Amino acid sequence: METEQLLWQYGQGTRDFSRIELHHADLIQSDLVGIILNRALLAYGNFSGSNLSEAQLRRTNLSHARLMGVKFVGSDLTGIDLSYSDLSWADLTDCDLSGANLAYAKLKQARLIRTNLEGANLAETDCQGAILEAVNFSRADLSGADLTRVDLAEANFSRADLSGADFRKANFDHANLYKVNLSQAQLRHGTVEEAFLQGADLSQANLKGANLGRALMKEVNLSLINLSEIHLKALPNKEQINCAGCALRGTIFQGANFQNANFEYALMEKALLAGAILRGANLIDACLRGADLRNVNFQNSHISGINLAKTIMPDGSVHP
């Protein structure tokens, strides 16, 4: 089918164009509200500025397409292939993109409000400047994605893969990060206040200057975190790791560097801190009951009011 034929038939009232082949189509600024393009082959097409609201594009191939400023409001895009496509300034409000492939896509300045991306592939996606509100990223793959400075407050990332992603200065306040993989991710100066991080993997993540105040971090893996850039001298508050009041029961801190970190009132029962560096850390009223503190460096730390019952001390002895 040719582009002109599709536009003519749409103008005559036809809406279902499922399974059509229209590679390299030029449909700039076309009004195609409610069109049905399920399983259509539209790779390398140019739909920039078009209106595809309330459309159906289930399992459609739009890879390598130019989709700048396209309106997909309320559209069904389940299983769509948008890999390597440019969706800058696109509006994906209320879209269903579950199981979609957006690997290496550009989503700069795009609007994703109440968008469902459950199980979607967003590996290496560029989301700088995107507007994301109440987005469902559960079980999605965002490995290597760029979300610097993006507001992700209250987003659902349950069981998502965020390994190696860039979240510098991003906001995760109140986000659901249950069993999320954030290994080797960049969270420098990020805000993760009151987020749900139970079972999350933060191994080798960069948390310099991150704020984890009141986050729930039960069974979180923080092993081998590299904070070497800030362990050489006392730093202002903005450079400190803030875990005040966090639930860190059973967390792995083995070998991690938490110099000057704030663990005031933190629950660290049965945590593994062997070999950790806690020089200058604030541990006032923290609970370390049953924790492993072998070879921990507490130099200049604030440790008044700590619960050390049944704790393995730095010299290997067990506190009564």
C-alpha positions as CSV (number, residue, x, y, z in Angstrom):
1,M,0.0,0.0,0.0
2,E,1.2,3.5,-0.8
3,T,1.0,6.5,1.6
4,E,-1.5,8.3,-0.5
5,Q,-3.8,5.3,-0.7
6,L,-3.8,4.9,3.1
7,L,-4.6,8.6,3.6
8,W,-7.4,8.5,1.1
9,Q,-9.0,5.3,2.6
10,Y,-8.7,6.8,6.1
11,G,-10.4,9.9,4.8
12,Q,-13.2,7.7,3.5
13,G,-13.8,6.2,6.9
14,T,-11.6,3.1,6.9
15,R,-9.7,2.6,10.2
16,D,-8.3,-0.9,10.1
17,F,-5.0,-1.2,8.3
18,S,-3.6,-4.1,10.2
19,R,-0.6,-6.0,8.7
20,I,0.0,-3.4,6.0
21,E,3.6,-2.9,4.7
22,L,4.6,0.7,4.4
23,H,8.4,1.0,4.9
24,H,9.9,4.5,4.8
25,A,6.4,6.1,4.8
26,D,6.2,9.8,4.9
27,L,3.2,10.7,7.0
28,I,4.3,14.0,8.6
29,Q,1.6,15.9,10.5
30,S,-1.1,13.5,9.6
31,D,-4.4,13.2,11.6
32,L,-4.8,9.5,12.1
33,V,-6.8,9.4,15.3
34,G,-8.2,5.9,16.1
35,I,-6.3,4.2,13.3
36,I,-5.7,0.4,13.6
37,L,-2.2,-0.6,12.5
38,N,-1.8,-3.9,14.4
39,R,1.2,-5.9,13.2
40,A,1.9,-3.4,10.4
41,L,5.4,-3.0,9.0
42,L,6.2,0.7,9.2
43,A,10.0,0.7,9.9
44,Y,12.0,3.8,9.0
45,G,8.7,5.8,8.5
46,N,8.4,9.5,9.4
47,F,5.3,10.3,11.4
48,S,6.6,13.5,13.1
49,G,3.9,15.8,14.3
50,S,1.1,13.3,13.6
51,N,-1.8,12.6,15.8
52,L,-2.2,8.9,16.5
53,S,-4.3,9.2,19.7
54,E,-6.6,6.3,20.6
55,A,-4.9,4.2,17.9
56,Q,-4.1,0.5,18.0
57,L,-0.5,-0.5,17.1
58,R,-0.2,-3.8,18.8
59,R,3.1,-5.6,17.7
60,T,3.6,-3.0,15.0
61,N,7.1,-2.5,13.7
62,L,8.1,1.1,13.9
63,S,11.8,0.6,14.5
64,H,14.1,3.3,13.3
65,A,11.1,5.6,12.8
66,R,11.0,9.4,13.2
67,L,8.2,10.1,15.7
68,M,9.1,13.5,17.1
69,G,6.1,15.2,18.6
70,V,3.7,12.4,17.8
71,K,0.5,12.2,19.9
72,F,-0.1,8.7,21.1
73,V,-2.5,9.7,23.8
74,G,-4.6,6.7,25.0
75,S,-3.2,4.4,22.3
76,D,-2.6,0.6,22.6
77,L,1.0,0.0,21.8
78,T,1.5,-3.4,23.5
79,G,4.4,-5.3,22.0
80,I,5.3,-2.5,19.6
81,D,8.8,-2.3,18.2
82,L,10.1,1.2,18.6
83,S,13.8,0.3,18.9
84,Y,16.2,3.0,17.6
85,S,13.2,5.4,17.0
86,D,13.2,9.1,17.8
87,L,10.2,9.8,20.1
88,S,11.5,13.2,21.3
89,W,8.6,15.4,22.5
90,A,6.1,12.6,21.8
91,D,3.0,12.4,24.1
92,L,2.6,8.9,25.4
93,T,0.0,9.8,28.1
94,D,-2.2,6.9,29.2
95,C,-0.6,4.6,26.6
96,D,-0.2,0.8,27.1
97,L,3.4,-0.1,26.1
98,S,3.6,-3.3,28.0
99,G,6.1,-5.7,26.4
100,A,7.2,-3.0,23.9
101,N,10.7,-2.7,22.6
102,L,12.2,0.8,23.0
103,A,15.8,-0.2,23.1
104,Y,18.1,2.6,22.0
105,A,15.1,4.9,21.4
106,K,15.2,8.6,22.1
107,L,12.5,9.9,24.5
108,K,14.0,13.3,25.2
109,Q,11.3,15.7,26.5
110,A,8.6,13.1,25.9
111,R,5.5,12.9,28.1
112,L,4.9,9.6,29.8
113,I,2.0,10.2,32.2
114,R,0.2,7.1,33.6
115,T,2.0,5.1,30.9
116,N,2.2,1.3,31.3
117,L,5.7,0.0,30.4
118,E,5.5,-3.3,32.3
119,G,8.0,-5.7,30.9
120,A,9.2,-3.3,28.2
121,N,12.7,-3.1,26.9
122,L,14.2,0.4,27.4
123,A,17.8,-0.7,27.4
124,E,20.2,2.2,26.5
125,T,17.1,4.6,26.0
126,D,17.7,8.3,26.3
127,C,15.0,9.8,28.5
128,Q,16.7,13.1,29.4
129,G,14.2,15.8,30.1
130,A,11.2,13.4,29.9
131,I,8.1,14.0,32.0
132,L,7.3,10.8,33.8
133,E,4.3,10.7,36.2
134,A,2.8,7.6,37.8
135,V,4.6,5.4,35.2
136,N,4.6,1.6,35.6
137,F,8.1,0.2,34.9
138,S,7.6,-3.1,36.7
139,R,9.8,-5.9,35.2
140,A,11.1,-3.5,32.5
141,D,14.7,-3.5,31.3
142,L,16.2,0.0,31.6
143,S,19.8,-1.2,31.7
144,G,22.2,1.5,30.5
145,A,19.3,4.0,30.1
146,D,19.9,7.7,30.6
147,L,17.5,9.3,33.0
148,T,19.6,12.1,34.4
149,R,17.7,14.7,36.3
150,V,14.4,12.9,35.6
151,D,11.6,13.1,38.2
152,L,10.6,9.4,38.9
153,A,8.7,10.1,42.1
154,E,6.1,7.4,42.9
155,A,7.0,5.4,39.8
156,N,6.8,1.6,40.0
157,F,10.1,-0.2,39.2
158,S,9.3,-3.5,40.9
159,R,11.7,-6.2,39.7
160,A,13.0,-3.9,36.9
161,D,16.5,-4.1,35.6
162,L,18.2,-0.7,36.1
163,S,21.8,-2.0,36.0
164,G,24.3,0.5,34.7
165,A,21.6,3.2,34.1
166,D,22.4,6.8,34.7
167,F,20.1,8.4,37.3
168,R,22.4,11.3,38.4
169,K,20.3,13.9,40.2
170,A,17.1,11.9,39.5
171,N,14.3,11.9,42.0
172,F,13.0,8.5,43.3
173,D,11.0,9.8,46.2
174,H,8.3,7.3,47.3
175,A,9.1,5.1,44.3
176,N,8.6,1.3,44.4
177,L,12.0,-0.3,43.9
178,Y,11.2,-3.8,45.2
179,K,13.9,-6.3,44.1
180,V,15.1,-3.8,41.5
181,N,18.6,-4.3,40.0
182,L,20.6,-1.1,40.4
183,S,24.0,-2.7,40.2
184,Q,26.6,-0.4,38.8
185,A,24.0,2.3,38.3
186,Q,24.8,6.0,38.7
187,L,22.8,7.6,41.5
188,R,25.1,10.4,42.3
189,H,23.3,13.2,44.1
190,G,20.0,11.3,43.5
191,T,17.1,11.5,45.9
192,V,15.6,8.2,47.1
193,E,13.7,9.5,50.2
194,E,11.0,7.1,51.6
195,A,11.4,4.8,48.6
196,F,10.7,1.0,49.0
197,L,14.0,-0.8,48.3
198,Q,13.4,-4.2,49.8
199,G,15.5,-6.8,48.1
200,A,17.2,-4.3,45.8
201,D,20.7,-4.9,44.4
202,L,22.8,-1.7,44.7
203,S,26.1,-3.5,44.4
204,Q,28.9,-1.3,42.9
205,A,26.4,1.6,42.4
206,N,27.7,5.1,42.7
207,L,25.8,6.7,45.6
208,K,28.0,9.8,46.1
209,G,25.8,12.5,47.6
210,A,22.7,10.4,47.4
211,N,19.9,11.0,49.9
212,L,18.4,7.7,51.2
213,G,16.6,9.2,54.2
214,R,13.7,7.1,55.6
215,A,14.0,4.6,52.7
216,L,13.0,1.0,53.4
217,M,16.1,-1.0,52.5
218,K,15.5,-4.4,54.1
219,E,17.8,-7.1,52.6
220,V,19.4,-4.6,50.2
221,N,22.8,-5.6,48.7
222,L,25.2,-2.7,49.0
223,S,28.4,-4.8,48.7
224,L,31.5,-3.4,46.9
225,I,30.1,0.1,46.6
226,N,32.8,2.5,45.5
227,L,32.7,5.7,47.4
228,S,36.5,6.3,47.2
229,E,36.0,9.9,45.9
230,I,34.6,11.0,49.2
231,H,36.5,9.0,51.8
232,L,39.6,11.2,51.9
233,K,38.3,14.1,54.0
234,A,35.3,15.4,55.8
235,L,32.6,16.6,53.4
236,P,29.6,18.9,53.6
237,N,26.2,17.4,54.2
238,K,25.3,17.3,50.5
239,E,28.2,14.8,49.9
240,Q,27.1,12.4,52.7
241,I,25.0,9.2,52.4
242,N,21.9,9.7,54.4
243,C,20.3,6.5,55.7
244,A,18.8,8.0,58.8
245,G,15.9,5.9,60.1
246,C,16.3,3.3,57.3
247,A,15.4,-0.3,57.8
248,L,18.6,-2.2,56.8
249,R,18.0,-5.6,58.5
250,G,20.2,-8.2,56.9
251,T,21.8,-5.7,54.5
252,I,25.2,-6.5,53.0
253,F,27.7,-3.7,53.5
254,Q,30.8,-5.9,53.2
255,G,33.9,-3.8,52.2
256,A,31.8,-0.7,51.5
257,N,33.0,2.8,52.3
258,F,30.5,4.8,54.3
259,Q,32.7,7.5,55.7
260,N,30.7,10.3,57.2
261,A,27.4,8.5,56.4
262,N,24.3,9.1,58.6
263,F,22.8,5.9,60.1
264,E,21.1,7.6,63.0
265,Y,18.2,5.5,64.4
266,A,18.8,3.0,61.5
267,L,17.8,-0.6,62.1
268,M,20.8,-2.7,61.0
269,E,20.0,-6.0,62.8
270,K,22.1,-8.9,61.5
271,A,23.7,-6.7,58.9
272,L,27.0,-7.8,57.4
273,L,29.5,-4.9,57.8
274,A,32.7,-6.9,57.9
275,G,35.6,-4.8,56.6
276,A,33.4,-1.7,56.1
277,I,34.7,1.8,56.6
278,L,32.5,3.9,58.9
279,R,35.0,6.6,59.9
280,G,33.1,9.7,61.1
281,A,29.7,8.0,60.6
282,N,26.7,8.9,62.7
283,L,25.4,5.7,64.4
284,I,23.6,7.3,67.3
285,D,20.8,5.1,68.6
286,A,21.3,2.7,65.7
287,C,20.4,-1.0,66.2
288,L,23.3,-3.3,65.3
289,R,22.0,-6.3,67.2
290,G,23.5,-9.5,65.8
291,A,25.5,-7.7,63.2
292,D,28.9,-8.7,61.9
293,L,31.4,-5.9,62.6
294,R,34.7,-7.7,62.1
295,N,37.5,-5.4,61.0
296,V,35.1,-2.4,60.8
297,N,36.8,1.0,61.0
298,F,34.8,3.2,63.5
299,Q,37.4,5.9,63.9
300,N,35.8,9.2,65.0
301,S,32.3,7.7,64.6
302,H,29.3,8.8,66.8
303,I,28.2,5.6,68.5
304,S,26.2,6.6,71.6
305,G,23.1,4.6,72.3
306,I,23.9,1.7,69.9
307,N,22.3,-1.7,70.5
308,L,25.2,-4.2,70.2
309,A,23.5,-7.3,71.7
310,K,25.0,-10.5,70.2
311,T,27.0,-8.5,67.8
312,I,30.4,-9.7,66.4
313,M,32.8,-7.0,67.4
314,P,35.7,-5.7,65.2
315,D,38.2,-7.9,67.1
316,G,36.0,-11.0,66.5
317,S,34.6,-11.3,70.0
318,V,30.8,-11.5,70.5
319,H,29.1,-8.8,72.6
320,P,26.9,-10.2,75.3
